[in-house]
Amino acid sequence: MSQPIKIGIVGVGKIVHDQHLPALAKDQDYRLIAAASRHGKVEDIPNFTDIEAMLDAVPELEAVSLCMPPQFRYDAARTALMAKKHVFLEKPPGATVSEVEDLKTLAAQNGVSLFASWHSRYAPAVEAARAFLDTTKIKSAAINWKEDVRRWHPNQEWIWAPGGFGVFDPGINALSIATHILPAMFITSAVLDFPENRASPVAARVAFRTSNGLPVTMDLDWLQTGPQSWDILAETDKGAMVLSGGGSKLAIDGKVVHDEPEAEYPMLYKRFAEIVRAGTSDVDLAPLQHVADAFMLGKRNVVEAFFD
């Protein structure tokens, strides 16, 4: 049996405590030996204020998991790759497509693995949905991703800043699934709602077409209270498909055919260990490219101010 991969975490915030630490604690492929963060800490291991200090003090690190906001991820990733450490990127993998392309090149040049961890792709019903759609003729598809930003991102100012993605931060989760289960698609138009006091959108309506002309729509909303909606729907020649719960439940013509508890982050770390030991990388930029295209083609619509 291979020795555990010695890993460090950079950017100790809510997602680290909620998902990364529990996943790593149960995974025998890893040993968490250090952390770096401006504010957060991980108990029972050395903590540092930045990645440079962590790498200097703990040279035996083999891999790092980067969980800071995307605006700050490139420099940390470059530092780690140049130090010949394998790199796990929280989603989205970066603030721009071009910087992640550069990281792919750096990983290859330094002989280490780079992983863009689209966690929603690892939701339990996603592969079943993909398998179903592969046997059908799709007529149309729709993405409805609506949630309450005050519930999921309270007082997180970075997410509203330029490069913070706004409603596309959850929306890119939908795109990570859609680009995995649907045919290749391209944005034809978009309308993005920007609160008058914010630099990132709070809602968006996006139209796509597939390479063979089928319509796909996406409706994103960050102001939905009550039940939250994370659904992808498809009309097919074998019935209506609904992938709901962010990819956890699959129904065909109203009959649930797949429903399992969420286990996304354990699956992500399993995949990361696989590519590290295989000496490969896994960096799909399609979801990030669609977000970039939405900002490029999207009409800016100013709406009322948003306050937490």
N, C-alpha and C positions, 0 to 999 in steps of 0.2 A: 504494500500500500504506500502511495506517495506521501511525503511529508506535508503537513499543512502549509498553506501559503501564508507567509507573514504579511499582514495587511494593515494599513493605517487609514483612518477616515479624516477627511478635511471638510470643514464646514458642519459643525455639530448643531443642527437645528431640529425643528419638529419632525421632519421626515426621517432623520437619523434615529431619533428616539422611538418613533412609532414603527419604523419598518427595518432599517438597516441593522440596528443593534440586535433586535430579536432574531432576525434571519441569520446573522453571523454567529450568534450564540449557540444555535442549533446545528451548525454546519461544520462537520469534521474536516472539511477541505480547507478551513481557514483558522488562523490564530490572530486575533486582533491585538496588536502590540503597541499602538500609538494613535494619537489623535491631535489634530490641529484646528483651532478655531479662534476667532477674535473674541467670542463671548461664551460659547458653550464648552462643556467638558464631558468626558466619559470617565466614569469611575474605575479605579483599580488599574489604570494604565497611565503611562506618561502623557501629559498634555502640553501642547505648545501653541504659540499664538499665530504661527504661520507655517506653511509647508516647508520653507527653506530651513527653518530651525529644526523641524521634525526630521527631515532627511539627513541633516548634519549630525543630529544626536542619535539617530537610530538607523545606521547604514545598512543593517540587516533586513530592512524592509524590502519586500519583493513586489508589492503592489499597493496602490492607493485607490481609494474610492472617493471621488470628488462630488461633494453635495452642496457646495455653495451656490448662490444665484448664478444664472448663466452669464451675466455680464462680467463676472470675475473668474470664469472657469478656464479660459484659454491660457492665461499666464501660469496658473497652477498646473494645468495639464502639460504644458510645454516643459516646465521645470521638472516634473516627474519623468516624462519621457526622455529628456536629455540625461537624466540620472539613471536611465535604463530600468525604470519601474513600470510594471504593467498598470494600466489605467482603466478604471471603471467610471464612466460618466453618468451622473444622474440625468434624467431628462429635463429639459431639452439638452442635447449634448453641447450646445454652445449658443452664443448670441447671434452668430451669423453662419451661413453655409460655408463661406470661404475659410473661416478660421478652423472649422472642423475638418475640412479638406486638408489643411496644412497639418493638423494633428495626425491624420491618417498617414501622411508622408513621413512625419517625424517618427511615428511608431515603427514603420517599416524600416527606416534608416537605422534605428537603434535596436532592432531585433526584439521588440517587445509587443505585447498585445494591447489593443485599444477596443473598448466595448461601449457602444451607445445603447444604454439600457432602457429601451422602450417598455416600461413595466406593464402597460395595459395589454401588450401583445401576449403576455404570459398569463392573462386571465383564463380561468379554467374552461370556458366554452368557446374560446376563439378558434382553436384548431378544429373543433367540431363544425363551427360555422363555415370555416374555410373548406372543409371536406364536403359539406353539403353544397355550397355554391359551385364547387368544381364540377359537380354532376348536373348542373342546371343551366338553363339559358336565362340570364338576368334581364329583366325588362326595365327596371329603374331601382334606385336606391336613395335612402335618405339618412342623414346623421342628425340626431337631436341630442345635444349635450347641454343641459341646463342645470345650473346649481347655484348655491348661495355663497357668494364670495365672503360674506361676513362670517359665515360658519367655517369655511375651509381655509381662508387666508386672512384671519383677523389681524389688523394693524401691520400688515406686511407691505411697507411702502415700496420696497424694491420691485414688486410685481407690477406696479403702476408706472415705474420709471421707463424712459426709453431703453429698449432692449429687454424689458421685463415681461413682454408678451401679452399682458392683460388677460382677456378671456381666452386667448389662444394657449395659455399655460395649461388649463384643462383640455382645451380643444385639440391640442396636439396629441393628447392621449387617444382621442377619437380617431385622429388621422393615422396614428400608429397602427390601429386595428384595421381601419379602412384600407390602407395601402398594403396590408398583409392578406386581406380576404377578397378584395374587389379587383377587377381588372385595372390596368394602368389608367389614370385619369388626370385631367388637366383643368385648372381653374379658368372659367370664361368670364366671370364677373363676381364682384363682392361689394358689400356695403358694410362699413365698420362704424359702430357707434362709439364715439369718444366723449366721455364726460368733459364738460367745459373746463374742469380743473385738473384733468389727468392727461398723461402723455401716452396712455395705452387704452385700447378699447374695452368696453364693458359688455358689448354684444356684437355679433356679426352674422350676416347672412351671405353664404357663399354658394355659387353655382359651379358645378364641374360638368365635364363630359368625358366619357371614356374614349379610348382610342377608336372604338367602333361606333361612337355617337350616342351612347346611352346616357341619360341624365342622372346626375347625382347632386343632391342638395345637402347643405349643412347649415344648421341653425344653432348658434351658440348664444347663451344668455347667462350672465353672471348674477342676475338679480332674482332668480327663482327661489321662492320660499316654499316651505312644506315639502312634499315628496320631491326628490331630486331625479332628474332624467338623464341617463347615460345610455342611449339606445342607438342601434344601427338597424335599419329596416331594409329589406329587399323584396321586390315583387319578382317572382320567378315562374317558370313554366311548371314547377313542382310545388307551388304554393307560396304563401307569404312567410318570410323569415323575419323574426325579431330577435336580435341579440341585445339583451338588456343587462342592467346592473353593471355597466362598465365592462361587459364581456363575461359575466359570471353565469348567465342563464340564456339558453337558446330555446326558442319555440318555433315550431313549424305549423302554420295554419292553426294557431292557438293552442297547440299541444306542446307542453314542455318536454324536450327530449334530452336536455343536458342542464344540470344544475348542481354545482359543487361549491364548497367554501373557497374563498379567495386565498391564493398562496403565491402571489406574484413575486415577491422579493426573494423567498427561498429559491424559486425557479431562476431568477436573474443571477443569483450568486452561483447556482449550479452551472449555468451557461458560461459565466465568467471563468470559472475553474476549468471548464472544458477547453475554452480557447487559449487560456494561459498554457495549459499542458500540451495543447496541440501546436502552439507557436503560431497562431493565426489571430486575426482581428475580426470584429463584427460591428460594422459601422454603416448602417443604412440611413441615408440622409433624406429619403423621400418625405417623411412627415415634416421635417424642418424646411425643406424646399417649398412645400405647399404653403406653409405659414409665410415664408418670404414672398411668395407669389401673391398671396392675399393682400399683404401690405403694398405690394407693387401695383396691383391692379385695382385695389379697393377704393371705392368712393368714401371719403371721410364725411361722416355725419355727426355734427356736434349735438349732444344731448345734455340734459340737466346735470349739475354737479353731483359727484359722488362723495359721500362722507361715511366713514366707518361708524 
